[in-house]
Amino acid sequence: MRFLTQRRHFSDLSEQEVLALAISSEEDDARIYRSYAEMLRTDFPDTAKVFDGMAEEEDTHRQWLIKLHQDRFGDVIPLIRREHVAGYYARRPVWLIQNLGLDRIRAEAEAMERDAEHFYLAAAKRTTDAATRKLLGDLAKAEAGHQHAATELEGKHLQEEERAEEDRAAHRQFVLTWVQPGLAGLMDGSVSTLAPIFATAFATQDTWTTFLVGLAASVGAGISMGFTEAASDDGELSGRGSPFKRGVASGVMTTVGGLGHALPYLIPHFWTATSIAWIIVFIELWAIAWIQNKYMETPFLRASMQVVLGGALVLAAGILIGSG
């Protein structure tokens, strides 16, 4: 269905256009690696050196490709980029990767080189022209060399001790920026909404009214917690990270925590909805205790006693108030 797209197909490109596409791709990848390096330089300087070295490798291969183009086709390189070619591998924007952690960035870099190598190898197999097959094979070999160079650079700049230290720092930052405010929100949403939801449920025995109260309480608490977390600390001195990220984590998890036991009241039958809501409350409270144990290193027994006991008291208060 070639007529459905305005992009060129790889099989339709001339050898000069294939070479121009490789040149632009190498340039883009070098810029991506430099962006990673700059982004990581403050907190993870050793990993930043790895990406600096990978960018230099991309520059070297781009210069080799430009020299090859000059020898074969002259100095004027056609303007063709990966987004101009249907089916050509794409690169994710840097801003989609930077918030996903150090290991995710490393894995993305490995995937970049692997995708390029596989694409060139597959393209070479589909080519009958000997010169084009050789060109694509050379490009695949170059991409495989990039992967080998990346491994050497990582061994040079990122020894086991430095990598372990960076991994610990990345884990700590993840906990401070996402887990801690998200856990606080989940606790607030799960526990603080118990009383109004179950008080309304037992006072009215109207599932729709109970759901509306739960929805309002959950959304309102989420907005409040999100703004409070974002405004409480800009993260510059405490090192807790972006206030926007922390506010989002806290606000979303607060809303989720409240909605968990509000959604069952969409069921018209009161006792069926209430029974399911109790089960969800039990699961929520034990999930909070598990997160505290895993990420905050709180002993599981103590965490479960604090959360489950506190939640049970709030739940009982709501039921007693509603029943009275």
RAPE-V334587 format. One record per run of one state. SS is the DSSP state (alpha for helix, beta for strand, coil for the rest). FROM is the first residue (numbers start at 1). LEN is the number of residues. If there is no record, write none. Layout:
ss={SS & SS}
from={FROM & FROM}
len={LEN & LEN}
This chain:
ss={coil & alpha & coil & beta & alpha & coil & alpha & coil & alpha & coil & alpha & beta & coil & alpha & coil & alpha & coil & alpha & coil & alpha & coil & alpha & coil & alpha & coil & alpha & coil & alpha & coil & alpha & coil}
from={1 & 2 & 5 & 8 & 10 & 13 & 15 & 41 & 45 & 74 & 82 & 85 & 87 & 94 & 98 & 102 & 126 & 130 & 158 & 160 & 205 & 207 & 233 & 243 & 261 & 263 & 267 & 270 & 296 & 300 & 324}
len={1 & 3 & 3 & 2 & 3 & 2 & 26 & 4 & 29 & 8 & 3 & 2 & 7 & 4 & 4 & 24 & 4 & 28 & 2 & 45 & 2 & 26 & 10 & 18 & 2 & 4 & 3 & 26 & 4 & 24 & 1}
